[in-house]
Amino acid sequence: MRRLPLRLAILEATRTLDQAGVEAARTDAELIAAHVLGVDRGRLPLVPLIDPPVAEEIRALVERRARRVPLQHLVGRAAMGGITVEVGPGVFVPRPETELLLDWGLTLLRGRRYPVVVDLCTGSGALALAAAHARPDAVVYAVDNDAEALAWARHNVDLRAREGDTPVRLYTGDVRDETVFAELDGLVDLVLCNPPYVPEGTPVPPEVAEFDPPQAVFAADDGLAVLRDVVATAARLLRPGGGVAVEHDDTHGGSVPPLLRRYAVLTDVTAHPDLAGRDRFTTARRV
Ligand SMILES: C[S@@+](CC[C@H](N)C(=O)[O-])C[C@H]1O[C@@H](n2cnc3c(N)ncnc32)[C@H](O)[C@@H]1O
C-alpha cells in the first residue's frame, strides 16, 4: 500500500469543494482531514503521509460536503464558547456569530454570584450549555418547542453533565406562550435568545434550506413573529439590572431595537454589529 501526501489530498478536496460552491473550501477540507485523522487542524502539517483507507475516508466525506451537507453534520459537532455540542439531522447547527451574544451575556454576569440564566429557543442547547460551562455557579434554564431539537439538547445536557458541568434545566415549551417560565418572573439575570428570524421567502444556502429545520430558521411577520414575543417574555422574566440579548437578521437593525424600547422597564437598548459590520443582535437591560 503506497502512502499518499496529506497536502495533496487536501488540495484535491479543496478543489472539489470550491467547484461545488462551498464558501470556505480550504478550511472545510482541512477540518474534514483533521476529523478523519483525529488531530487538531493546527497539527495537520505534522502528518506528511496518509494511508489509502484514510485518503478514501476523507474523499467520501468531501463528496458529501460537496453535496452541501453541513460540515458540522459530517464531523458531528459544533463549537459554542468553551464547549462543543453534538448536532445532526433535526437540529439547528449553532453558528459562530451567536458567540457574540454569549460573550455579551457572560460580561453582564461578571461579579454576580449564582446568576439565573434563561435560553429561549435552545435548539441543541448550545447557548445554555456554554453559559453553564463558563459559569458553574449559574442556574441555567432552556426551552424549545421542537421534539427533535429537544432530543439533541437532552443528549448534550447529559454529555456536558458527565463532563462535570452544572446540568441545564431543559423544558418543552413555546416561547410565544405568555406563561412560559412564569415561576421565574422578575428573577432572571440574563435572557439569551437566538430565535428563528429569517423572513419567510428569503433565499438561503443549501446547507440551511436542506438541513436546518425550517421552524428553526424562518419566521412570519418579516422574521419578527417569534422575536416579538421573546422580547415580551424577557421584559417579564428579568430582575432589575438583568439583561437580554436577542440575535436577529441583519435587516432587523432598524426594527428590533424599537421592539425593546416599547417596554418602559427596558433601558440601554443597543444594536450590535457582527465582525462584518452587519447588525446581528440587540441587547437591553432591565431598569
Ligand atoms: C435559530 S435556532 C437556535 C438554536 C440555538 N439557540 C442556537 O443558537 O444554536 C431556533 C430554535 O427555536 C426553536 N423555536 C422556534 N419557534 C419556537 C417557539 N415558538 N417556542 C420555542 N422554541 C421555538 C426551534 O425549534 C429552534 O430549535
The ligand as an SDF file (V2000), in Angstrom:
LIG
                    3D

 27 29  0  0  0  0  0  0  0  0999 V2000
  -32.1450   29.5030   15.2960 C   0  0  0  0  0  0  0  0  0  0  0  0
  -32.4900   28.0450   16.2510 S   0  0  0  0  0  0  0  0  0  0  0  0
  -31.4140   28.4150   17.6210 C   0  0  0  0  0  0  0  0  0  0  0  0
  -30.9030   27.2450   18.3740 C   0  0  0  0  0  0  0  0  0  0  0  0
  -29.8030   27.5950   19.3910 C   0  0  0  0  0  0  0  0  0  0  0  0
  -30.2120   28.6120   20.3270 N   0  0  0  0  0  0  0  0  0  0  0  0
  -28.5340   28.0340   18.6790 C   0  0  0  0  0  0  0  0  0  0  0  0
  -28.1750   29.2170   18.7070 O   0  0  0  0  0  0  0  0  0  0  0  0
  -27.8930   27.1830   18.0630 O   0  0  0  0  0  0  0  0  0  0  0  0
  -34.1070   28.4300   16.8580 C   0  0  0  0  0  0  0  0  0  0  0  0
  -34.7560   27.3650   17.7540 C   0  0  0  0  0  0  0  0  0  0  0  0
  -36.0140   27.9040   18.1930 O   0  0  0  0  0  0  0  0  0  0  0  0
  -36.9720   26.8680   18.2640 C   0  0  0  0  0  0  0  0  0  0  0  0
  -38.2880   27.5070   18.2010 N   0  0  0  0  0  0  0  0  0  0  0  0
  -38.9070   28.0470   17.1270 C   0  0  0  0  0  0  0  0  0  0  0  0
  -40.0860   28.5840   17.4840 N   0  0  0  0  0  0  0  0  0  0  0  0
  -40.2080   28.3660   18.8180 C   0  0  0  0  0  0  0  0  0  0  0  0
  -41.2130   28.6830   19.7780 C   0  0  0  0  0  0  0  0  0  0  0  0
  -42.3110   29.3470   19.4120 N   0  0  0  0  0  0  0  0  0  0  0  0
  -41.0380   28.3120   21.0640 N   0  0  0  0  0  0  0  0  0  0  0  0
  -39.9110   27.6310   21.4340 C   0  0  0  0  0  0  0  0  0  0  0  0
  -38.9140   27.3150   20.5630 N   0  0  0  0  0  0  0  0  0  0  0  0
  -39.0640   27.6780   19.2840 C   0  0  0  0  0  0  0  0  0  0  0  0
  -36.6220   25.9590   17.0990 C   0  0  0  0  0  0  0  0  0  0  0  0
  -37.1220   24.6640   17.3180 O   0  0  0  0  0  0  0  0  0  0  0  0
  -35.0850   26.0330   17.1030 C   0  0  0  0  0  0  0  0  0  0  0  0
  -34.5440   24.9660   17.8410 O   0  0  0  0  0  0  0  0  0  0  0  0
  1  2  1  0
  2  3  1  0
  2 10  1  0
  3  4  1  0
  4  5  1  0
  5  6  1  0
  5  7  1  0
  7  8  2  0
  7  9  1  0
 10 11  1  0
 11 12  1  0
 11 26  1  0
 12 13  1  0
 13 14  1  0
 13 24  1  0
 14 15  1  0
 14 23  1  0
 15 16  2  0
 16 17  1  0
 17 18  1  0
 17 23  2  0
 18 19  1  0
 18 20  2  0
 20 21  1  0
 21 22  2  0
 22 23  1  0
 24 25  1  0
 24 26  1  0
 26 27  1  0
M  CHG  2   2   1   9  -1
M  END
$$$$
